[in-house]
């Protein structure tokens, strides 16, 4: 453990009251921090180690916020799994596993330690770096776009049931297929995207509504696909960049694969200004920085299955 003022303060008298913990690994990291694992590590000033880290968020006896970075990933994973099951688990990392103690929290925490002052940043005179702060998600941008993709992956069934087969018209499918045929890559996907119609700058909720109560319209009003903009240019750009990942693997964590019902996998891919969520046996959804609050469905068609299969082969999976 490096000898830093931050670590000395955080470890004094074992006074860190643990509130929560997060994994920071190539397969599972807070995507709000970046499009890939190295970018998320850089947000904390950490090197992207292959095995990753565990992040322990808590308060000291004065109420100051601290993020303790440990290299015992398994210990943190067990704690998180226990808490998710409603079980108690005393997460007390050994001092020898502590890599760094960073002032502040990288994510918002809704709880606070009892019987200590309210959460606040440590005294600036006691630290040698600015405190970590959560990314701004009050307006649409990369952080909120990634959070929106997280929510779709978590609540896939609720989003998928809003899309009917008639959403994707034959004309639109043909125009996008023509675009795919013209692409230089061998693996091409069909983009049958229906753009959003609402103008809210906030991320959509899992039930298809935005926080202000307006509908997040992922299908044309008549359900026929005739109201869709055929061959959405933003989606075509995303699919072109995703195809490029197959030939030139992107930074670690840009493409991740996780469990889904049956034999399917949930795929998550991110890139500059976009996020894609898909099921290997189903369709995909695209979110763009340039389209605030919009969720663009991508029809399965003849090309998307092959692309998703190729992405799944190169994706990082939880161990």
FENMOSUL-V948440 format. One record per backbone hydrogen bond with DSSP energy under -1.0 kcal/mol. CO is the residue of the C=O (numbers start at 0). NH is the residue of the N-H. E is the energy in kcal/mol with one decimal. If there is no record, write none. Layout:
BEGIN
<<CO;NH;E> <CO;NH;E>>
END
This chain:
BEGIN
<<1;3;-1.2> <3;7;-1.9> <4;8;-2.4> <5;9;-2.6> <6;10;-2.2> <10;13;-2.3> <11;14;-1.5> <16;58;-1.7> <19;56;-2.5> <21;54;-3.3> <23;52;-2.6> <27;24;-2.2> <28;30;-1.0> <29;32;-2.5> <30;33;-1.3> <35;39;-2.1> <36;40;-2.5> <37;41;-2.4> <38;42;-1.5> <40;43;-1.4> <40;45;-2.5> <46;48;-2.1> <52;23;-2.6> <53;69;-2.7> <54;21;-2.4> <55;67;-3.0> <56;18;-3.0> <56;19;-1.7> <57;65;-2.5> <58;16;-3.9> <59;62;-2.2> <62;119;-1.2> <63;59;-1.7> <64;103;-2.4> <65;57;-2.3> <66;101;-3.3> <67;55;-2.8> <68;98;-3.4> <68;99;-1.5> <69;53;-2.5> <70;72;-1.5> <71;75;-1.5> <72;76;-2.5> <73;77;-2.4> <74;78;-2.0> <75;79;-2.5> <76;80;-2.4> <77;81;-2.3> <78;82;-2.5> <79;83;-2.4> <80;84;-1.1> <81;86;-2.7> <82;85;-1.7> <88;90;-1.1> <93;96;-1.8> <94;97;-1.2> <96;70;-2.2> <99;68;-3.2> <101;66;-3.0> <102;131;-3.3> <119;64;-2.6> <122;125;-2.4> <131;104;-1.1> <140;144;-2.9> <141;145;-2.3> <142;146;-2.1> <143;147;-2.4> <144;148;-1.9> <145;149;-2.3> <146;150;-2.1> <147;151;-2.0> <148;152;-2.3> <149;153;-2.1> <150;154;-2.5> <154;158;-1.6> <155;159;-3.3> <156;160;-1.9> <158;161;-1.2> <159;162;-1.7> <163;166;-2.3> <164;167;-1.2> <168;172;-2.6> <169;173;-2.3> <170;174;-2.3> <171;175;-2.3> <172;176;-2.4> <173;177;-2.4> <174;178;-1.7> <175;179;-2.4> <176;180;-2.5> <177;181;-1.3> <179;182;-1.1> <204;207;-1.6> <207;215;-3.6> <208;204;-3.4> <209;212;-2.6> <213;209;-2.6> <215;217;-1.1> <219;222;-1.2> <224;227;-1.4> <231;235;-2.4> <232;236;-2.1> <233;237;-2.0> <234;238;-2.7> <235;239;-2.0> <236;240;-2.2> <237;241;-2.6> <238;242;-2.4> <239;243;-1.6> <240;244;-1.0> <243;247;-2.8> <250;253;-2.1> <251;36;-2.3> <253;269;-1.8> <254;315;-2.3> <255;267;-2.4> <257;265;-2.5> <260;263;-1.3> <264;279;-2.3> <265;257;-2.4> <266;277;-2.2> <267;255;-2.8> <268;275;-3.2> <270;273;-1.9> <272;288;-2.7> <273;270;-2.3> <274;286;-2.5> <275;268;-2.5> <276;284;-3.0> <277;266;-3.2> <278;281;-2.2> <282;278;-1.7> <283;297;-3.3> <284;276;-2.5> <285;295;-2.8> <286;274;-2.2> <287;290;-1.1> <290;293;-2.2> <295;285;-2.5> <297;283;-1.7> <299;303;-1.3> <302;306;-1.6> <303;307;-2.7> <304;308;-2.3> <305;309;-2.1> <306;310;-2.5> <307;311;-2.4> <308;312;-1.4> <309;313;-1.0> <310;314;-1.2> <315;256;-2.5>>
END
